[in-house]
């Protein structure tokens, strides 16, 4: 994978962060960014881009629930006959 495709993947991962519903969603993206950063440890541009994406993921995590939000549906008692 060349640098341009790596940079494209990092941009895609950052874009997917905006669609994340929970911190678990972001955790998976963060792990992939971390994997890319380790693989391209000697590439300065990739390191900078990965750091920016990680920062974006962490900022997005603030305020998101750690587990999926399940709506609570209240059951109505049966009406008397």
Secondary structure, DSSP 8 states (H G I E B T S, - for coil): --HHHHHHHHHHHHHHHTT--SHHHHHHHHHHHHHHHHHTTT-HHHHHHHHHHHHHHHHHHTT--SS--------------
